[in-house]
Amino acid sequence: MQDSLLLFGLTENSLRLGTFASVFVIMALAEWYLPKKQRTQPLGRRWLTNWGIIIADAMIVRLIVPILPVGVAFYAASQNWGLLNWAGLPGWLSVLIGFVVLDFAIWFQHMLSHKIPILWRLHQVHHADRDIDVSTALRFHPIEILLSLVYKMVWILLLGAPAMAVFLFEAILNGAALFNHANVRFSPKLDAVLRLLIVTPDMHRVHHSTIPSETDSNYGFNLSLWDRWFGTYIAQPKEGHEGMTIGLTQYQSDKPSRFGWAMFLPFRNR
């Protein structure tokens, strides 16, 4: 069974890794030269913890999950499963629809992770980070990563999303998350134009506020339209970007920057 794409002579994994590394370096450099918000914690310790979580996620996924989303798309196509495989649409249209629907699916999953208590326990690992920067984009508990993979695979099977749509979605989603978590200063005019279509750093930073009404807003990672359509959009934080507090109110200490503390956070008694 085919389970990967070959584009421009490179495998899907090579392309995704190259895209991730390129965007990460670009946004990390942009944070260094044009920071938006003053850090509250030393960079080294936070990054050591966040990268530790990222590496743990990658190792656990590789050990447990035998097939990744693009492979699921190939399998759905080989079995003629899913709405788009039945619809007989032009290939480009199926790719476009698949991409947009998967983006909505991730918005919906993110919203559910704030509304369902057991999912919120896991998602708190991401929100507990007291500074938001490019490393925060991939700070997710391994169990949440595994559940997210299963969730995406179910959507791919039901939708019959083409493998190209899944590849583009995964690559762009990773790049968009790195972009919109970055602690980068944009001009208000550029930000206003960009956020008409995509989630900008200023838009997503609101979501990491300690104010509950702001935390429960701006769930998008890539396209900005879902929050506007479903009434969960907040343009700016009440206290301003420089004055807002990032993280969770009950964890305003150095604990979130500790690897062990972050990994065991979902299992702590409240």
BELDADA-V907789 format. One record per run of one state. SS is the DSSP state (H for helix, E for strand, - for the rest). FROM is the first residue (numbers start at 1). TO is the last residue. Records with the same first field share a line. If there is no record, write none. Layout:
SS->FROM-TO + FROM-TO
This chain:
-->1-5 + 8-9 + 34-34 + 36-42 + 65-68 + 79-82 + 88-90 + 116-116 + 128-133 + 139-141 + 160-162 + 182-183 + 185-187 + 195-197 + 199-200 + 208-208 + 210-211 + 216-222 + 224-224 + 230-245 + 247-248 + 252-254 + 258-258 + 268-270
E->6-7 + 10-11 + 35-35 + 184-184 + 198-198 + 209-209 + 223-223 + 246-246
H->12-33 + 43-64 + 69-78 + 83-87 + 91-115 + 117-127 + 134-138 + 142-159 + 163-181 + 188-194 + 201-207 + 212-215 + 225-229 + 249-251 + 255-257 + 259-267
